[in-house]
Amino acid sequence: MTIDAKVALPLIGDVLKEALPVMGELVKAIAPLLQPFADAAAKKIAGDEESASKPIEFSLTPEPEKKTLTITW
């Protein structure tokens, strides 16, 4: 059985119409996972190593906050 090119075009079109929304959803799902790697690669390409090598400073003694809960009946 052979498929003529004229017959195959609508089939390919139907497959693409069904596949493109699925591919869009797949890209939306994977994009946040790939973003940190893309940022690191962009910094490496641009030569922006300063911001990547800065130490992060945290306060060693956090000040406790006093919170009050008042319940009235």
C-alpha positions as CSV (number, residue, x, y, z in Angstrom):
1,M,0.0,0.0,0.0
2,T,1.4,3.4,-1.0
3,I,0.2,6.8,0.1
4,D,0.3,9.6,-2.4
5,A,1.7,13.0,-1.3
6,K,-1.7,14.6,-1.9
7,V,-3.3,12.1,0.5
8,A,-0.5,12.4,3.1
9,L,-0.7,16.2,3.5
10,P,-4.0,16.3,5.3
11,L,-2.8,13.4,7.6
12,I,0.3,15.3,8.4
13,G,-1.7,18.4,9.1
14,D,-4.0,16.6,11.4
15,V,-1.1,15.1,13.3
16,L,0.5,18.5,13.7
17,K,-2.7,20.1,14.9
18,E,-3.0,17.5,17.6
19,A,0.7,17.5,18.5
20,L,1.3,21.3,18.8
21,P,-0.9,21.9,21.8
22,V,0.7,18.9,23.6
23,M,4.2,20.2,22.8
24,G,3.2,23.7,24.1
25,E,2.1,22.1,27.4
26,L,5.3,20.1,27.5
27,V,7.4,23.1,27.0
28,K,5.5,25.0,29.7
29,A,6.1,22.2,32.1
30,I,9.8,21.8,31.4
31,A,10.7,25.5,31.1
32,P,10.9,26.2,34.9
33,L,13.1,23.1,35.4
34,L,15.5,24.3,32.7
35,Q,15.6,28.0,33.7
36,P,18.4,27.7,36.3
37,F,20.7,26.0,33.8
38,A,19.8,28.5,31.2
39,D,20.7,31.4,33.6
40,A,24.0,29.8,34.5
41,A,24.9,29.2,30.8
42,A,24.0,32.8,29.9
43,K,26.2,34.1,32.7
44,K,29.1,31.9,31.6
45,I,28.7,33.0,28.0
46,A,28.5,36.7,28.9
47,G,31.4,36.4,31.3
48,D,29.3,37.6,34.3
49,E,31.0,35.6,37.0
50,E,30.9,38.4,39.6
51,S,27.3,38.0,40.5
52,A,27.6,34.2,40.7
53,S,30.6,34.3,43.0
54,K,29.3,36.7,45.6
55,P,28.8,35.2,49.1
56,I,25.4,35.4,50.6
57,E,25.4,36.8,54.1
58,F,22.8,35.7,56.7
59,S,22.1,37.1,60.1
60,L,23.4,34.7,62.7
61,T,21.1,36.0,65.5
62,P,17.6,36.5,64.1
63,E,15.5,38.8,66.3
64,P,12.4,36.9,67.5
65,E,9.2,38.6,66.7
66,K,6.5,38.8,69.4
67,K,3.1,37.9,68.1
68,T,-0.1,38.2,70.0
69,L,-3.3,36.3,69.3
70,T,-6.4,37.7,70.8
71,I,-9.6,35.7,70.8
72,T,-12.8,37.4,71.9
73,W,-16.2,35.7,72.5
